[in-house]
């Protein structure tokens, strides 16, 4: 399959066909370890180094640059088998702002590994948001390893979402750790649906090391079939007026097993962190209400899970 065909296939799967017609939207499509399509804008630098066994993506949003529309990134593989290994370095320089929408598409996966090691730096007064949407096939043959370190400078804002609600999760192993300087804001949200014998591991850690730093960690997991899930969310606060909250909500159905480990650690008398965890089955009252309106039990359950993961 040539580059044009790969681009068409990935854009069809991720429903991003229209971005090619809009010159004010930056995008880059990478199939396995090769760039198949790209378009950049002033102030946005993306240097891609292609290797046989991995690809390195170095992204810089230059100082004072404001990118108005989301930068679209697509990482994926069309074949059933293979490995996609990515090294991603992203830096937003002082007073810059950008949002990235990343689609990770593996529609035919039977035995595929997607490995991402990231390093993210958000400069002073910079704003960065990152939505990562995964689209998997029905076989559960994807192993996903998104690992990243994040550094927020003074008054920086970092917002991320990891979403995997289409297709089988397979194996998901998320590890993010962030250090937050004074007046910075950290928000990390994960929403994952597990089916059959999927395995979901989430480990997110935020260190509120600067005065008035704020942090929010939120995980939503639905474990149906024989899914096994473990969520480990930790916030530490070591500076005056640092504030944070950890929120874990998991739903189980059938033989699913979930565990949530929210940890808060405060080492300054003027810092404050709260946490909340809720694990349980589908709410029976909601289930009965939906079934009374004509849905069967599976349809009602799916609708409740969709609401949780929105």
Phi, psi and omega in degrees: 000127182278177185298321180296316179296319179297317179299314180298318182294314180294320181291328177292315181296319184269001178057044181240022183305324188288343185293336182290342181268359185243102185293346180267010177245120178278146178206158173211129179246128179234121175257117187054255182241022182233138173282125180251345179196140177204152175204123184246170180234160177303136180090351178245117179247127176231113179254116182251129177246118183264129176235168182295322186250001177193171176228140180247125182242113180250112185244132177229128169259116190291161182306134178068009179277131176242111178265114191288318184254150183303140173277123182267128176233135179234122176241131181185181177212133178276323181297170181281333187230152175144181180230133171242113181246127186231137170248116186239118176246122184232132178226127170255118184279174187308134176065018178263167176207142179196151172237144182238135174245110183251123173257130176245109191245123177222070191289336185246014190299128170246321176210086182230139173247132175242110186245123180231121174247115187240152173227119187238129177236125179245115187285178182303129179064014181271157180232128182222127173234146186217115176251119180249112182251123180260139177234108183248164177274190186272358190269344181073023185263025180250133172246118187245127181233080176271111180238136183205148169248143187228136176232123179252121176281182183304128177062023175277156180230124179236127179228127179223149173228136172245120184233126176219091183231002178246122181083181179284140178289323186074237174244125177238126181229093183265131174221108177236140176220131186232145173244129189239120179275185188304136174065011179276162181230128179242126174226121178231125184232135177231134178226115186222137175249124179251141181226160178050239184253035178297156177233128183232121175235124178237126176227106181236131184229133175232132179250110178272087188263350180250155179301137177066013174293147181231145181216145178219122177242127182224131178231134175232119183228134172247122182244104178246171184065234178247026181301141174240129183223141174225128180243124179236106179242129184225132172237134174242148179226121184233017182222158182298136174067014171292141183225143179200164178211139176244130184226118179237126176227123181229138176244137177241152177212151181063239182251023179296148178229127179227151172222142179235131182234085176274126181237130175238138183222117183241127181235020174224134185295343180255013176258160184207127177225140177239164177211157179210134178225135178224121179233136179174183181276175177299135181300123185294324180294317177299318181299313181295321180297315181291322179292328177293340179265010172109356179275147172279177187298317181294319179296318180295318179298315179301320181293321178295319180294319177301320179295321178297321187272358178286000000 
